[in-house]
Amino acid sequence: MGEPLIALVRKFKFTRVLNSNPQTKVLSLLGTIEDKDAIITVEKTHFLYDENVRKQPMGGRNTPIFYHCENEYSCIKGIQELKELTSNDIYHWGLTIIRQDIDQNPTAKINLIWPATYTHIKKYDQQNLHLVKETPEMYERIVKPYIEEISSTNSLAWVYKILYEGAESERIIYKDFQEDKKNDGIIIIPDTNWDGLNLEALYLVGIVYRDDIKSLRDLKKKDQQWLMELNRKIKSIIPACYNYAIHPDELRIFIHYQPSYYHFHLHIVHIRLPGINEGINAGKSILLDDVIESLNYLGPDGMREKTITYAIGEHHDLWRRGFEEEVAKQLEREGIPKMPNIVNGFEMQN
C-alpha cells in the first residue's frame, strides 16, 4: 500500500485549472506531487433529503441500505447559519451553511490520479468538441488501427486486476463469473463519479469478462442475445442490491463511443442523473436498448456496418489522426460553407 490519500493531497502543488464546471459543481486541477504530474478532481456532493437516509451495510454487504425517516443532516434540518439576500413578494433568496459530517454529509468528493499520464491530462483538460460522422470506412482506416495500437495489456492492467485479482473487491456491487462460462460473466462496481450516498445520482459500471469485444464496433448480430441477457441481468440485480429503492425502469444503461478504455463495459445510471460530463449527453452515449434494436436491421457484422455520429474532443488522438480532415470534408460535401477567417474584426480560431 502507498501513502494515504490525505498525505498525497497535502503534497499537491498547483499548476493550473484543467476544467471548472459551474453546472455540475466539478473542478479539475493539474499539479505535481513529488515532481510527478497529478490531477485532483473535486465534486460537491448532492444534498441529503429528509426521506433519503443511508444506513451502513450489515452482514458483509457492499451496498448501503436506504430507508425513510427524518435525518439530522438533511438540507433543512442541518442549517446552521442563514443570511437573507433579498425578497420580493412570495420569493426569498439567501445563503446558508449546512452542517457537515465526513461520513453522513460530506462537503465534496475528491479523486486523485497520480502519477498522471499525458493521456489523463488530455482527458480532463477543457477542450472544444466536434460532432463527427464515423463511417465504416473511417473505422477500418483510422479507428481500428488506433484501438489495436493502444489496447496493450499494460493499459488495461487495472481492469484485469478488478476482474481476476480481487482489486477493489470491497467496492463490488455484483459479480457473476464461472470459469466454464466466462463469456457470460460481468462485474459491477460504483463509478468514481458517484458519491455512494444519493441514489438519484447512482452511477455504476458493468465490466464484462469477454475479452473479444473492445468497443461498440465489435458488437455483431450474433451478440444480440448476449446483450439482451446483460440488460435483463442488470435490471434484475441492481434494484435488489438497493432494497428496491430504485426501479428497473429508472436505470439508464448505455455504452460510450469512443470509450475511455477499450475493454467492453456498460454505464448504469439513475434516469434523473444530470449530465456530469459531455459523455452522458447525446453524442457519445448510446443506449443499450438502441444498440439491441439496431442489430435487428444490420447484417452479420452488426455495428461495423453502421455510420455512427458522436462527439469527440480536439485533444483526442483520433482528432489529429484524421478526424479533423474528415469532418471538414463531410461539411463540404453537405454544402455547408467554411467559417470565415475574420468576424467583426477578430480572427477566428480554426
CORGI-V930824 format. One record per backbone hydrogen bond with DSSP energy under -0.5 kcal/mol. NH is the residue of the N-H (numbers start at 1). CO is the residue of the C=O. Records with the same first field share a line. If there is no record, write none. Layout:
NH = CO + CO
//
This chain:
7 = 4
8 = 4
9 = 5
10 = 6
11 = 7 + 8
12 = 9
13 = 32
14 = 12
15 = 30
16 = 30
18 = 16 + 28
19 = 28
21 = 26
22 = 20
25 = 21
26 = 21
27 = 42
28 = 19
29 = 40
30 = 16
31 = 38
32 = 13
33 = 36
36 = 33
38 = 31
39 = 113
40 = 29
41 = 111
42 = 27
43 = 109
44 = 25
45 = 107
52 = 49
53 = 51 + 67
55 = 53 + 65
61 = 58
65 = 55
67 = 53
69 = 50 + 67
74 = 71
75 = 48
78 = 74
79 = 76
80 = 97
81 = 97
83 = 95
84 = 82
85 = 93
86 = 93
88 = 91
91 = 88
93 = 86
95 = 83
97 = 81
99 = 78
101 = 105
105 = 101
109 = 43
111 = 41
113 = 39
114 = 112
115 = 37
116 = 37
121 = 117
122 = 118
123 = 119
124 = 120
125 = 121
126 = 18
130 = 312
132 = 130 + 310
134 = 132 + 308
135 = 133
139 = 135
140 = 136
141 = 137
142 = 138
143 = 138
144 = 139
146 = 142
147 = 143
148 = 144
149 = 145
150 = 146
151 = 147
152 = 150
156 = 152
157 = 154
159 = 156
160 = 156
161 = 157
162 = 158
163 = 159
164 = 160
165 = 160 + 161
167 = 161
169 = 166
171 = 168
172 = 169
173 = 188
174 = 188
176 = 186
181 = 178
182 = 179
184 = 181
185 = 182
186 = 176
187 = 207
188 = 174
189 = 205
190 = 171
191 = 203
194 = 191
199 = 197
201 = 198
202 = 199
204 = 268
205 = 189
206 = 266
207 = 187 + 205
208 = 206 + 264
209 = 185
214 = 212
218 = 215
219 = 216
220 = 218
221 = 300
223 = 220
224 = 221
227 = 223
228 = 224
229 = 225
230 = 226
231 = 227
232 = 228
233 = 229
234 = 230
235 = 231
236 = 232
237 = 233
238 = 234
240 = 236
241 = 237
242 = 238 + 239
243 = 240
244 = 239
245 = 242
250 = 247
251 = 248
252 = 250 + 269
253 = 251
254 = 252 + 267
255 = 286
257 = 284
263 = 261
264 = 213
266 = 206
267 = 254
268 = 204
269 = 252
270 = 202
271 = 250
273 = 270
280 = 277
281 = 278
284 = 281
285 = 281
286 = 255
287 = 285
288 = 253
291 = 287
292 = 288
293 = 289
294 = 290
295 = 291
296 = 293
297 = 294
298 = 294
302 = 299
303 = 219
304 = 301
305 = 302
306 = 303
308 = 134 + 306
310 = 132 + 308
311 = 283
312 = 130
314 = 128
316 = 313
319 = 316
320 = 316
321 = 317
322 = 319
323 = 318
324 = 319
326 = 322
327 = 323
328 = 324
329 = 325
330 = 326
331 = 327
332 = 328
333 = 329
334 = 330
335 = 332
336 = 331
337 = 335
343 = 346
346 = 343
348 = 341
//
